[in-house]
Amino acid sequence: MTNTEMNPHVGLWMYQNSGGAAIEEKLVKALKARGIQTTTGLNLRDARAQDGIITCNGVNMESLSTFLSYNAGEQSQFQVYLYQVLSQSIPTINDFNAFALAEDKFRTSHLLNQHGIHTADYRLCHKHDMDGLKQALHEFGGKLVYKPTEGWGGVGIVKIDSEQALNMLTPFLTRTDLRYFYVERFINYDHTDFRVDVVDGQVVGCYGRKAPKDDWKTNITSGGSVFVRELNDEVAELAIKATAILGLDIAGVDIIYDRDFERYVVLEVNTIPAFATPDQEALGINFNARKLEAMVGLIEKRAYGQLAKKQSKVA
């Protein structure tokens, strides 16, 4: 067996904006120090699958020891489909089944509730169940939030605070090709949240996000801002438990405090939480080193485990 075959080979696809390129460079360097070869830029958009082999930029993807896909903003159906197939052959971080589960807001909320974790009260209605939507609006105190079951960054989320507003939205909803609608009770909160990053079962970072004036969304892409926020034990345990229930290796858990019911609520679980940007680090949000170290340890564990598995088959 050659020296190359004795060392794991890991594939990476990392976002490059907002400091991502520098994070990738540090990740590659840290993995090299642990005897792990890396190939970067493995965007499955450029992959080809035929005759039992998936290749991307000249790399046989299924010969890799592990694949880390860490780019939230550029996922097409083609890429996600190949990610699913790839997860059948090699370890992927996150595993596709956990990734797909967490990307679906309804399935996430449903499973978390079954395990005793509070989320926003929700209802799933089929496309023509306008009576069900109106009933949900009444049961949820006259305010609800319509959400696409998939998506990120607050895109497509609409607040509905009256039956008149729902009636105005109804013609649009019925003309879409959506098969169902997912709505949640609008939670009375202070327009701030906790974003808690979890890697391999450990909290590695936390910061707060605040909605802009005259808005209620805390998402950065929707105009929200970040601030230094202390983490308490209850929020940390909630984030770890939610991540474990969904089977995720890496997650960013968004948690808010429901002032009506006086409890913390898991609002969303993100599968590709960003590292702190240089501007955010300048504010004192300094968790990148801890997160990077935890990710390196996770990749090392998966990669050497996969290599040992291959070697045992050869033996």
C-alpha positions in Angstrom: 0.0 0.0 0.0 1.4 3.4 -1.0 1.9 6.3 1.5 -1.0 8.1 -0.2 -3.3 5.2 0.4 -2.2 5.1 4.1 -3.4 8.7 4.6 -7.0 9.9 4.4 -8.1 12.1 1.5 -10.8 14.7 2.3 -12.9 16.7 -0.2 -14.1 20.2 0.7 -16.5 22.7 -0.8 -16.4 25.9 1.3 -18.0 29.2 0.8 -15.4 31.9 -0.1 -17.1 35.2 0.8 -17.1 36.9 4.2 -13.9 35.4 5.4 -14.7 31.8 4.2 -11.6 31.6 2.0 -9.3 32.3 5.0 -11.2 29.7 7.1 -10.7 27.1 4.4 -7.0 27.9 4.3 -6.7 27.3 8.0 -8.8 24.1 7.8 -6.6 22.7 5.1 -3.4 23.6 7.1 -4.8 22.0 10.3 -5.8 18.8 8.5 -2.4 18.5 6.8 -0.8 18.7 10.2 -2.8 15.6 11.1 -1.7 13.7 8.0 -4.9 14.3 6.0 -4.7 15.3 2.3 -7.4 17.7 1.1 -8.8 18.8 -2.2 -10.8 22.0 -2.2 -13.3 23.5 -4.6 -15.3 20.3 -5.1 -18.5 22.0 -6.1 -21.0 19.2 -7.1 -22.3 21.6 -9.7 -19.3 20.5 -11.7 -19.6 16.8 -11.0 -20.5 14.1 -13.5 -22.0 10.7 -12.6 -21.9 7.8 -14.9 -20.9 4.1 -14.9 -21.0 3.8 -11.1 -18.6 6.7 -10.6 -19.1 10.4 -9.5 -16.2 12.6 -10.6 -15.7 16.3 -9.8 -12.7 18.3 -11.1 -10.9 15.1 -11.8 -11.5 13.6 -8.4 -13.3 10.3 -7.9 -15.6 11.5 -5.2 -16.5 8.0 -3.8 -12.8 7.3 -3.2 -12.6 10.2 -0.7 -12.4 9.4 3.0 -14.9 12.2 3.8 -16.6 15.1 2.1 -17.5 18.4 3.8 -20.0 20.5 1.9 -20.1 23.9 3.6 -21.8 26.4 1.2 -25.4 27.3 2.0 -26.1 29.8 -0.8 -25.3 27.8 -3.9 -27.2 24.5 -3.6 -29.1 23.4 -6.7 -31.4 20.4 -6.9 -28.6 18.7 -9.0 -26.0 19.3 -6.3 -28.3 18.1 -3.5 -29.2 15.0 -5.5 -25.6 14.0 -6.0 -24.9 14.8 -2.3 -27.6 12.2 -1.4 -26.0 9.6 -3.7 -22.5 10.4 -2.3 -23.7 9.9 1.3 -24.5 6.3 0.4 -20.8 5.6 -0.3 -18.7 7.8 2.0 -19.1 9.8 5.2 -20.4 13.3 4.4 -20.6 16.1 6.9 -23.5 16.5 7.6 -24.9 13.1 6.6 -27.5 13.7 3.8 -30.5 12.3 5.7 -29.8 14.6 8.7 -29.2 17.5 6.3 -32.4 16.9 4.4 -34.4 16.6 7.6 -33.1 19.8 9.1 -33.7 21.7 5.8 -37.4 20.9 6.1 -38.9 23.3 8.7 -42.0 21.3 9.2 -40.3 17.9 9.7 -37.8 19.6 12.0 -40.4 21.2 14.2 -42.5 18.0 14.2 -39.6 15.8 15.4 -38.4 18.2 18.0 -41.9 18.5 19.5 -42.1 14.7 19.6 -38.9 14.8 21.8 -40.2 17.5 24.1 -38.4 20.5 22.6 -40.6 23.5 22.3 -40.8 25.2 18.8 -43.3 27.7 17.6 -46.8 26.2 17.4 -47.3 25.1 13.8 -49.8 23.7 11.4 -49.4 22.1 8.0 -52.3 22.7 5.6 -52.9 21.3 2.1 -53.1 23.9 -0.7 -56.9 24.3 -0.7 -57.5 24.2 3.1 -58.1 27.9 3.5 -60.5 27.1 6.4 -57.6 25.4 8.2 -55.4 28.5 7.7 -58.1 30.8 9.1 -58.6 28.4 12.0 -54.8 28.5 12.7 -54.9 32.3 12.6 -57.7 32.3 15.2 -56.0 29.6 17.4 -52.6 31.4 17.2 -54.0 34.6 18.6 -54.6 36.5 15.4 -50.9 36.4 14.2 -49.1 33.8 12.3 -46.1 33.4 10.1 -46.1 31.7 6.7 -42.8 29.9 5.9 -41.6 27.9 3.0 -40.7 24.5 4.4 -37.3 24.9 2.7 -35.0 27.9 2.4 -32.7 30.1 4.5 -32.0 33.7 5.4 -35.7 34.5 6.0 -36.5 34.4 2.3 -40.2 33.9 1.6 -41.3 34.4 5.2 -44.5 36.4 5.6 -46.2 37.7 8.7 -50.0 37.6 8.7 -51.7 39.5 11.4 -55.4 39.7 10.4 -58.0 37.7 8.4 -58.1 40.5 5.9 -54.3 40.1 5.3 -54.9 36.4 4.9 -57.7 37.0 2.4 -55.4 39.3 0.4 -52.7 36.6 0.3 -55.1 33.7 -0.6 -55.2 34.4 -4.3 -51.4 34.3 -4.5 -51.2 31.1 -2.4 -53.7 29.3 -4.5 -51.9 30.2 -7.8 -48.6 28.8 -6.6 -47.4 25.3 -7.4 -46.9 24.6 -3.7 -48.7 21.4 -2.5 -49.1 22.6 1.1 -48.6 25.6 3.4 -46.6 25.6 6.7 -47.6 28.3 9.2 -46.4 29.1 12.8 -47.8 31.1 15.6 -46.1 34.5 15.8 -44.1 34.5 19.0 -44.0 37.5 21.3 -40.3 38.0 21.8 -37.9 40.9 22.2 -36.7 40.8 18.5 -33.4 39.2 19.5 -32.2 35.6 19.3 -29.4 33.3 20.2 -27.4 31.7 17.4 -25.7 28.7 19.0 -23.1 26.7 16.9 -22.7 23.0 17.8 -20.0 20.8 16.4 -19.8 17.1 17.2 -22.1 17.4 20.2 -20.3 20.4 21.7 -21.2 24.1 21.8 -18.4 26.0 20.0 -19.9 29.5 19.8 -22.8 31.8 20.5 -23.8 35.3 19.5 -26.9 37.3 19.4 -28.9 38.7 16.5 -31.2 41.7 16.6 -34.0 42.6 14.1 -33.7 46.0 12.5 -36.0 48.8 13.7 -39.7 48.3 12.6 -39.0 44.7 11.6 -39.1 41.3 13.4 -36.7 39.1 11.4 -33.3 38.7 13.0 -31.7 37.1 9.9 -28.6 39.0 8.8 -29.7 38.8 5.1 -33.0 40.5 6.2 -31.2 43.4 7.8 -30.5 42.0 11.3 -27.4 42.8 13.2 -25.2 40.8 15.5 -24.0 41.4 19.1 -22.0 39.7 21.8 -24.3 37.5 23.8 -23.6 35.4 26.9 -24.8 31.8 26.7 -26.7 30.2 29.6 -26.8 26.5 30.4 -30.5 26.1 29.5 -29.9 27.5 26.0 -26.7 25.5 25.5 -28.4 22.2 26.5 -31.4 23.0 24.2 -29.1 23.6 21.2 -27.1 20.4 21.9 -30.3 18.3 22.3 -31.9 19.7 19.2 -28.8 19.0 17.1 -28.6 15.4 18.4 -32.2 14.7 17.7 -31.8 15.7 14.1 -28.6 13.7 13.8 -26.5 16.6 12.7 -22.7 16.8 13.0 -22.7 20.6 12.6 -25.6 22.9 13.3 -26.5 26.5 14.1 -29.5 26.6 16.4 -31.6 29.7 16.5 -33.4 30.1 19.9 -35.7 32.8 21.1 -37.5 33.5 24.4 -41.3 33.3 24.2 -42.5 36.0 26.6 -46.1 34.7 26.6 -45.3 31.2 27.7 -42.0 32.1 29.5 -39.8 29.5 27.8 -37.1 29.2 25.3 -38.2 28.0 21.8 -36.1 26.5 19.0 -37.0 28.6 16.0 -34.8 27.0 13.4 -31.8 24.6 13.0 -29.3 25.5 10.3 -27.1 22.9 8.7 -24.3 25.2 7.5 -23.9 28.0 10.1 -21.3 30.5 9.0 -18.1 31.4 10.8 -17.9 34.9 12.3 -16.9 37.4 9.6 -13.9 39.7 10.1 -16.3 42.5 11.0 -18.1 40.4 13.6 -14.8 39.3 15.1 -13.9 43.0 15.5 -17.0 43.3 17.6 -15.7 40.6 20.0 -17.5 37.6 18.5 -14.5 35.3 18.7 -15.4 31.6 18.4 -13.8 30.8 15.0 -10.8 29.1 16.5 -12.9 26.8 18.7 -15.2 26.0 15.9 -12.4 25.3 13.5 -10.6 23.0 16.0 -13.8 21.0 16.6 -14.5 20.6 12.9 -10.9 19.4 12.3 -11.3 16.8 15.0 -14.6 15.7 13.6 -13.2 15.4 10.0 -10.2 13.5 11.4 -12.4 11.0 13.2 -14.6 10.4 10.2 -11.7 10.3 7.7 -9.5 7.9 9.6 -12.5 5.7 10.4 -13.4 5.5 6.7 -9.7 4.7 5.8 -9.6 1.9 8.4 -12.8 0.5 7.0 -11.3 0.4 3.5 -8.0 -1.1 4.7 -9.9 -3.9 6.5 -11.7 -4.8 3.3 -8.4 -5.0 1.5 -6.9 -7.2 4.2 
